[in-house]
Amino acid sequence: MTKEELDRIVEEVLARILGKTAPEQEKNVSKKNNPASDKKYPILKPIRTGVPVLVTEDALKKLVPNGGTILVEGKFIVTPSAKDFIMRKGITIKPVEQIPESLKSPEKHPSTKNNVALASDTTGIAHLKYLTEKLAQEGYKPINVFEARNEKPETAKLVELVCEKLRDGMATFGIIIDKDGFGSMIHANRFKGIRAVIVGNEQDAQIAREKFDANILCIPTSKFSEQRTLEIARKFITTEFGGNKENEKVIADMDKA
């Protein structure tokens, strides 16, 4: 029996306990389980008082696709597929009552699906400005962590800020630009749930996304012009993860290391 089949059984059992069919329960959950895209940490709530929250892989993919912290109100049940996703992405589940109110207050920011966190060292400032402008024109929301710092940026700190944006669910992808890319890639990959890569062309960017669900692209200014940086970045953020079982196992094994 596959994990997906076990998930369906768990959902059906809970639905019968509530006196609902599985589709009706899902409809109810979609209304009452606020995905909290407007909060510091997303929250899963029970569909009715006294009923445990069912934490599924689909719910986690919507709320914390790149890892991070998710809050749960009351008791909860985690499905087998959700457990694998939690390990793979480095997700932390915390009871709502353990979190200060300041971290649960609304921030009223829009959906983060098209948010891209950007950073560069001093060699990549021109590339960064060009990429920020072009991505905004194409409908993305660039989050420039470089501009958020007044002092001369330290590459290591900028890498950490980009990783934090992904882990907190504020951005789906990160792009880091520096002289050779290697230092940024190595540093970024120290963070749980982060899969940073350096690529040489659009084909490499596509493979990194399709096979390994890479979420941070490191681009060396020593090799690429501003226009080539845009072309490679565009391919990276528009390519979907293939999602087959073999690739998911490879990613899960890497995250366990």
N, C-alpha and C positions, 0 to 999 in steps of 0.2 A: 504494500500500500504506500502510495506516494505521500509526501508532506501536504501537497495540495488537497488530496482526498481527505486526509485527517483534518485539515482546516475546515473543509465543507461539513464534515461530520460534527465538529465542535460547534460550528455556526448553527446547524440544524437542531442540535440538542438544545442549545440555549434558546433558539426560537420557539421550540415546543414548550419549554419551561415557561416562557412568557405568553404562550397561547397564540403565537403568531407563526406565519410561514416565514421561511428564510428571506424571501424578497421583501416582505413587509417589514421585517426587522431591519434589513439593510436600509430601507427607505426611511425608517424612523431614526436610525443612527445618523444618516446623512443630514437630517434636520437638527438633531439635538447634540450630536458630537461636534462641537465647534472646533474646526481645524485650527482656529486661533492664529491665522496668518497675520492677525493684528496684535499679537502679543509677543513678549520677549521669549517665552517658552510656549510651545503649543500644548494644548490641554485636551485629553480625552475624557469625556464625562459619561456616566451611566445613562442608559436610555430611560431608566426608571429607578426610583429610590429602592435600594436593597438589591439591585441587580448588578452583578459584577461587570466591569468593562471588558469587552472582548478586544484584545490587541491583535490585529491582523497585519500581515505583510503589506497589504494594499493601503491600510491606514498609515503605516509608517512611511511608505514610499511617498505619500502625499504630504505628510507633515514634516518629516526629517529625512529627505532623500539622500543627503550627504552626511548623515550622522549628527550627533549632538544630544541634547537633552529634551525629553518629552515628559510632561506631567500627567498623572492619572489620578482621577478623583475616586477614592474608595478602593474596594477590592477589584482585582483584575485577573483575567485569564489570558495567557500568551499562547498563540497557536504555534505549532512546530515550525512552519515557514517563517513566522515572525521572529522566532528565536534565532534562526539562521541569519536573518537579515540584521538583527541586533548585533550579533557577533561580527558580521562582515563589515558593518558600518561603524561599529564602536558607539552604539546608542546607549544612553543612560536613561532608565525609567525611574522617576521619583514621585512619591506621593505629593499631592498638591499642598498638604498642610506643612510640609518641610521647607517650602519655598517662601521667601519674604514677599510681601505684597508688592514691593517695588519692582520685582521681576515679573509680576503677573499683570501689571497695568498696561492698558492698551497703548500702542504706539501709532496705530492707524497708518501703517505703510501698506502699499498695494501688494499683490501677489509677487512672489520672488522668482517665479519661473524663468523670467528673462533677465534676472539680475546677474551681472558678471563683475566680480571683484578684480580690480586691476592695481598693479604696483610696478615700480621700476626703480633701478638705481639711477645714478646721475647720467650714465651713458645712454639710458633709454628714455629720457624725458620727451624727446621729439616723437619717438615711436608711441609713447604712452598717450600723448595729446592727440595724435592722429587717430589712434585706435579708439580712444574715448569718443571723439567726435563722430567717426564713421559708424561705430556700433549704435550710438544714440540715434543717428539718422535711419538706421535699419530697424529700429523698434526695440532695441535692448536698453536696459538701464545700467550703464556702467557705474560701479562704485569705486571711485578713485581713492584708495587709501593713502596714496602719495600726497594728495592735496589736503588731506586731513591732518597732516603733520607740518608744523611750521619750521622745525629745525631741519638740518641736513639729515636725510633719512639713512638709517642703517639697514642694509639689505636684509639681515636676519630678522629684524623687527617687522619690516614690511611683509616678509613671508609669513610671519606669525599672524599678522593682522588679516591677511588674505585667507589663511586657513581658518581663522576664527569666524570669518564671515560665512564660510561654507558649513562649518560645524554647528553654527547657531541657526542655520537655515535662512540666513539673510541673502545668500547668493547660491546659484546652482553651479557656477563654474568660476574658476580663478585663472587669471593670466598674469604671469610675472615676467618682466623683461629686465635682463641684465646683460653684462658683457659676454659671458659664455654660457649661462644657463645652468651649469652643473651644480654650483653652490646652492642655488635656490631650489633645485630639484631635490638634492640630498636633504636639505633642511626641511622642506615641506613634507617629505615622506616619513619624517619622524612622528608626524601627527596621525593618530588613529582615524581611519576612514578617509584619509587623503591618499590619492594616487596621482602623483605628479610625474610628468614625462617631458622629455625634450624630443622634438621631431625635426625631420629634415625637409619635409614637404607635406602637401595636402594628403597624400596617400598614407603617410605615417600617422597623421593626425586622425584620419578615419579609422585606421586599425586600432589605435590606442583607445578610441572611444568604443568601437564595436566589440572588441575582444576583451578589453580590460576595464571598461567603465572608468577611464581616467577622468579626473575632474579638475586638475590644474595643469595648465600648459605653460612651460618655461621656454621663453624665446630668447636666443642670443642675438644681441644687436650687432655682433661682429660678423654675422652670417647673412642677416636679412634686412632688406630695406623696409621702410614704413609700409609700402603697399604689399609686399610679400608677407609681412607680419599680419596684416589684415586678412589676406587670403587664407593663410594657414589657420588663424584664429577662427575665422568664419566656418571653415570646414570642421574644426574641432567642436564648436558649440552647436552646430546644426546636425551632427551625427548622433543617432540614437545608439544606446547600448544594445548589442545583439540579444543578450539575455538568455542564451541557451544554458542548459545544465552544466555542460563542461566548463564554460567560461565562468559561471557563477561559482563552481567548485574551486577553480584556480584563484579567483579573487578571495574567496573565503579562506583558503589556505595561506594566502599572502597576509591577510589581516590577522591571522592567528600567530604568525611568526614574531 
